Amino acid sequence: MDLKKEVLKLKEELDVTIVAHFYQRDEVFDVADITGDSLELAKKSVLTPHHNIIFCGVGFMGESVKVLAPHKRVIMPKVACCAMARMIDELYFDESIATLEKAGVKKEDVLPITYINSSAAVKARVGEMGGLVCTSSNAFKIIERGLESGKKILFVPDRCLGQNFARQMNLKSAVIGVDENLADADIICYNGFCSVHQLFSVEDIEFYREKYEGILIAVHPECDPSICEHADFVGSTSELIKYIKELPIDQKVAVGTEYNMVSRLRTKNTYILSSTKPECPTMNETTLKEVHRVLLDIKNDTVSKENEIFVDKEVIKWAKVALERMFEV
């Protein structure tokens, strides 16, 4: 059986849209109707005329679609888990607020901002406190707007993103559990991170600069600040794609982000900034076989609850508030 042909055939027959993140396997990415980064996928999924959204990505992304469009049915072939998103939950969020209060920062003087790589429940906590969601491409604007409140920013869960934007804005940052004097910082970061983007090192950059004269280094802001400081370009997934595709084909570039996305950018003069393959293990859990299976489940009305995304109504209410505040900015 030609699985790809079967998937495409079922897709035409059913009331479905297949959505895939840039980090998905090629076999999944190739059958998707909509591709993009996490926020782009959520926004476009809401606009599709189809009722059933087959979302190929990680759990928090499927939740974002459900929050923005609770009337749609969101089904994931594999409800894979983003390791960074799992690093913080409602309890850890509340403990972070308690830690700040012990450090002399009152709760009412804190404005939380959560990276979109977080659960709907954490987004809801942020929304209840008057905070916002951000992405790697709009974090600068969101933090800038947040600082207008006169409050300290609690940035969760990715410390690297918070630290990198604090450096870019000439602001002082501190990491909970690592740095002392939290009260002196403008941006206080939760100590979460992306395991894939931690694979890159300054030594990797030095290796490529020595091997190829004039090579450019382009990285994602989820990388450690030491990496971003040595890079020629730092940008979100969409920004990296645009930057690299606009380079002359003879311009060599080493890229510090997830392997699957980089391998599809261009075939010549593009290198992975690591001796280890920086492949997101959870993004690669979804296979074409599983996409085919959920399509059959939709056709036969046998979709498992394990594959469908459900979000509590109160969580939807406040998580949507946090997301809509981002859209307003």
Legacy VTK file of the C-alpha trace (Angstrom):
# vtk DataFile Version 3.0
C-alpha trace
ASCII
DATASET POLYDATA
POINTS 329 float
0.000 0.000 0.000
1.261 3.474 -0.912
0.639 5.176 2.416
1.114 8.697 1.089
-1.470 8.164 -1.663
-3.912 6.717 0.859
-3.459 9.727 3.155
-4.008 12.179 0.311
-7.080 10.257 -0.835
-8.637 10.193 2.647
-7.841 13.856 3.099
-9.892 14.699 0.008
-12.834 12.591 1.198
-13.025 13.895 4.765
-13.753 17.197 6.511
-10.135 17.618 7.636
-7.135 19.910 7.477
-3.697 18.445 8.179
-1.375 20.842 9.972
2.370 20.237 10.499
5.107 22.124 12.307
8.408 22.889 10.552
10.176 20.342 12.797
8.066 17.378 11.665
9.470 14.485 9.631
9.495 15.032 5.865
6.936 12.266 5.329
4.446 14.121 7.550
5.388 17.613 6.428
4.830 16.655 2.769
1.134 15.742 3.232
0.186 18.795 5.293
-2.216 21.493 4.084
-0.760 24.064 6.465
2.858 24.287 7.643
4.590 26.824 9.845
5.778 27.631 13.352
3.567 27.181 16.420
1.674 30.489 16.405
1.307 30.592 12.636
-0.247 27.118 12.730
-2.687 28.043 15.488
-3.884 31.166 13.655
-4.253 29.440 10.283
-5.980 26.409 11.814
-8.672 28.670 13.222
-9.391 30.048 9.741
-9.690 26.742 7.931
-13.274 25.830 6.911
-12.837 22.242 8.052
-14.123 21.037 11.415
-11.431 18.415 12.051
-7.868 19.644 12.539
-5.235 16.903 12.405
-2.374 18.587 14.205
1.128 17.174 13.771
3.323 18.734 16.401
3.488 18.694 20.206
0.739 18.915 22.789
0.850 22.611 23.685
0.380 23.492 20.000
-2.767 21.417 19.732
-4.016 23.086 22.904
-3.419 26.531 21.409
-5.699 25.669 18.476
-8.381 24.410 20.872
-8.109 27.587 22.978
-8.482 29.846 19.943
-11.163 27.702 18.289
-12.973 25.611 20.917
-15.682 24.782 18.358
-13.196 22.825 16.230
-12.154 19.239 16.832
-8.387 18.970 17.309
-6.904 15.508 16.811
-3.227 14.681 17.140
-1.824 11.473 15.582
0.633 11.547 18.475
0.150 13.811 21.493
3.886 14.303 21.834
5.223 16.416 24.646
7.519 19.445 24.338
10.184 18.973 27.021
10.407 22.725 27.627
6.643 23.062 28.077
6.738 20.205 30.591
9.321 22.046 32.690
6.623 24.344 34.066
3.062 23.679 35.206
0.563 25.597 37.363
2.282 24.465 40.587
5.750 25.528 39.449
4.313 28.819 38.216
2.760 29.492 41.636
6.018 28.497 43.344
7.904 30.983 41.144
5.574 33.786 42.268
6.123 32.724 45.900
9.913 32.768 45.335
9.702 36.328 43.987
7.673 37.459 46.986
10.300 35.967 49.321
12.904 37.934 47.351
10.992 41.141 48.047
9.021 41.413 44.807
5.278 41.710 45.459
2.911 39.693 43.284
1.088 42.858 42.198
4.427 44.228 40.930
4.954 41.250 38.590
3.753 40.950 35.003
4.119 37.389 33.678
4.906 36.683 30.040
4.896 33.105 28.808
6.559 31.808 25.701
3.988 30.059 23.526
5.856 26.824 24.344
3.763 26.281 27.484
0.586 24.452 28.401
-2.848 26.052 28.178
-3.027 25.864 31.989
0.130 27.977 32.358
-1.146 30.433 29.755
-4.334 30.699 31.816
-2.340 31.513 34.977
-0.539 34.226 33.024
-3.822 35.588 31.660
-5.354 35.785 35.137
-2.401 37.894 36.315
-2.785 40.367 33.459
0.054 38.845 31.442
0.626 37.928 27.812
1.869 35.151 25.565
4.801 35.741 23.206
6.637 33.959 20.422
10.317 34.156 19.534
9.461 36.540 16.683
7.397 39.021 18.724
9.000 38.694 22.185
10.809 42.039 21.834
7.534 43.908 21.248
5.679 41.970 23.948
8.367 42.573 26.587
8.580 46.227 25.546
4.804 46.568 26.024
4.979 44.678 29.315
7.615 47.023 30.710
5.268 49.957 30.131
3.299 48.646 33.110
6.198 49.601 35.375
6.276 46.037 36.678
9.014 43.428 36.658
8.670 40.791 33.968
8.454 37.133 34.989
9.418 35.290 31.800
8.501 31.600 31.578
9.548 28.928 30.764
12.624 29.540 28.549
15.444 31.302 30.376
17.506 31.613 27.170
14.812 33.530 25.323
14.328 35.826 28.314
18.053 36.393 28.771
18.684 36.994 25.065
15.954 39.612 24.757
17.036 41.283 28.002
20.563 41.589 26.563
19.182 42.926 23.271
17.174 45.552 25.182
20.044 46.455 27.558
18.041 45.204 30.530
19.167 43.229 33.556
18.016 39.605 33.781
18.169 36.979 36.506
17.259 33.294 36.607
15.205 31.834 39.449
17.227 29.263 41.384
20.488 30.389 39.796
20.971 34.093 40.437
20.678 36.036 43.658
19.148 39.512 43.994
16.115 38.726 41.839
14.619 42.035 42.937
17.354 43.920 41.058
16.457 42.388 37.676
14.116 43.847 35.057
13.361 40.425 33.567
13.237 37.437 35.912
13.471 34.148 34.029
12.186 30.728 34.933
14.950 28.132 34.553
13.551 26.197 31.587
15.212 25.518 28.239
14.995 23.671 24.917
17.181 20.555 24.996
17.712 20.657 21.216
18.982 24.243 21.199
21.333 23.470 24.104
23.336 21.190 21.789
25.110 24.118 20.110
28.352 25.472 21.527
30.748 28.364 20.985
33.307 25.717 19.916
30.961 24.718 17.079
30.912 28.332 15.885
34.696 28.597 16.107
35.072 25.339 14.145
32.983 26.613 11.224
34.614 30.049 11.196
38.056 28.402 10.987
36.974 25.875 8.337
35.074 28.275 6.042
36.208 31.853 5.628
33.284 34.278 5.558
30.698 31.758 6.729
27.641 33.190 8.490
26.213 31.810 11.725
22.422 31.957 12.110
20.764 30.714 15.309
17.445 30.605 17.140
17.056 32.706 20.340
16.331 29.506 22.304
20.096 28.964 22.128
22.241 29.894 25.111
23.139 33.628 25.274
26.817 32.762 24.681
25.834 31.306 21.281
23.658 34.253 20.313
26.429 36.695 21.207
28.739 35.023 18.679
26.176 34.637 15.884
25.707 36.860 12.821
21.929 36.484 12.909
19.487 35.531 15.658
15.860 34.947 14.727
12.705 32.908 15.142
11.981 29.868 12.989
10.187 31.954 10.351
12.866 34.661 10.480
15.641 32.083 10.028
13.902 30.629 6.986
13.497 34.070 5.406
17.082 35.105 6.210
18.669 31.953 4.802
16.518 31.760 1.672
17.458 35.345 0.807
21.210 34.664 1.027
23.151 34.215 -2.240
23.433 30.497 -2.960
27.244 30.677 -2.756
27.097 32.175 0.753
27.904 29.496 3.311
25.798 29.484 6.485
25.806 27.280 9.595
22.422 27.110 11.305
21.688 26.508 14.971
18.172 25.093 15.168
16.233 21.838 14.651
17.620 19.475 12.000
14.472 18.662 9.981
13.752 22.303 9.291
17.337 23.127 8.333
17.608 20.125 5.996
14.670 21.466 3.942
15.985 25.033 3.605
18.385 24.636 0.709
20.680 21.866 -0.478
23.878 23.832 -0.991
26.211 25.662 1.426
23.953 25.109 4.459
25.423 23.368 7.497
24.146 22.178 10.865
25.898 23.980 13.719
26.602 20.827 15.702
28.493 17.568 15.487
25.413 15.966 17.095
22.218 15.767 15.047
19.920 18.398 16.663
16.682 16.529 16.071
13.714 17.148 18.374
12.784 13.661 19.632
9.161 14.490 20.445
8.502 16.313 17.167
9.742 13.188 15.405
7.331 10.864 17.201
4.553 11.512 14.670
4.737 9.231 11.627
2.833 9.046 8.342
1.410 5.719 9.527
-0.159 7.470 12.539
-1.573 10.239 10.333
-3.157 7.540 8.180
-4.576 5.828 11.279
-6.337 8.935 12.627
-7.761 9.667 9.176
-9.289 6.195 9.194
-10.522 6.806 12.748
-12.276 9.983 11.619
-13.809 8.153 8.661
-15.056 5.319 10.905
-15.977 7.594 13.830
-13.583 5.714 16.121
-11.236 8.521 17.235
-9.652 7.691 20.583
-9.882 10.196 23.430
-6.125 9.772 23.754
-5.718 11.472 20.372
-8.231 14.277 20.819
-7.357 17.543 22.573
-9.680 18.675 25.361
-9.153 21.859 27.411
-11.164 22.943 30.470
-13.539 25.858 29.766
-12.052 28.061 32.510
-8.552 27.390 31.199
-9.711 28.261 27.668
-11.180 31.526 28.950
-7.984 32.833 30.573
-5.494 31.308 28.128
-7.394 32.988 25.306
-7.169 36.308 27.157
-3.363 35.964 27.338
-3.168 35.063 23.629
-5.483 37.891 22.570
-3.373 40.424 24.497
-0.449 39.278 22.337
-2.492 39.709 19.153
-3.405 43.247 20.210
0.294 44.136 20.440
LINES 1 330
329 0 1 2 3 4 5 6 7 8 9 10 11 12 13 14 15 16 17 18 19 20 21 22 23 24 25 26 27 28 29 30 31 32 33 34 35 36 37 38 39 40 41 42 43 44 45 46 47 48 49 50 51 52 53 54 55 56 57 58 59 60 61 62 63 64 65 66 67 68 69 70 71 72 73 74 75 76 77 78 79 80 81 82 83 84 85 86 87 88 89 90 91 92 93 94 95 96 97 98 99 100 101 102 103 104 105 106 107 108 109 110 111 112 113 114 115 116 117 118 119 120 121 122 123 124 125 126 127 128 129 130 131 132 133 134 135 136 137 138 139 140 141 142 143 144 145 146 147 148 149 150 151 152 153 154 155 156 157 158 159 160 161 162 163 164 165 166 167 168 169 170 171 172 173 174 175 176 177 178 179 180 181 182 183 184 185 186 187 188 189 190 191 192 193 194 195 196 197 198 199 200 201 202 203 204 205 206 207 208 209 210 211 212 213 214 215 216 217 218 219 220 221 222 223 224 225 226 227 228 229 230 231 232 233 234 235 236 237 238 239 240 241 242 243 244 245 246 247 248 249 250 251 252 253 254 255 256 257 258 259 260 261 262 263 264 265 266 267 268 269 270 271 272 273 274 275 276 277 278 279 280 281 282 283 284 285 286 287 288 289 290 291 292 293 294 295 296 297 298 299 300 301 302 303 304 305 306 307 308 309 310 311 312 313 314 315 316 317 318 319 320 321 322 323 324 325 326 327 328
